Amino acid sequence: MNVEKISVSIPKDIMEQLDKFMKTSSSLDRSKIFQIAIKNFLDENSLEDVDVVGIINIIYDDEVTDEITKLQHEKLSSIISTLHIHLNEKECMEAIAVKGKKSDLVKLTSSLSQIKGVKKAKLLTYEVKEK
């Protein structure tokens, strides 16, 4: 495998968490962890124009439910289904099943994450290939 060596600056507390994790997981080394993290970041954020299916997972304060629902209604062509879960009296989680061009879904995830009150938004996709 052709590799590049790089130097990365990481806050000390994150490095301590990583070291603690590595002690309990004998199957991964630092390089592999960084490779996986970078691959996941690129996969979640690339604006490829390929057809994908996926899930957008969001966690948010309940007072922004109407704003999130409004955005979903504007993007009906991309949204297949939504599962809404009440985490507690103030927080909700949704799993939004999506289908379409990856670039559109990355933009939708970004729009959701920019709503004040959204604590986390993450897109997981799978490229649909014809057989």
Buried (B, 14 or more C-beta within 10 A) or exposed (E): EEEEEEEEEEEEEEEEEBEEEBEEEEEEEEEEBBEEEEEEEEBBEEEBEEBBBBBBBBBBBBEBBEBBEEBBEEBEEBBEEBEEEEEEEEBBBBBBBBBBBBBBBBBBBEBBBEBEBBEEBBBBBEEEEEE
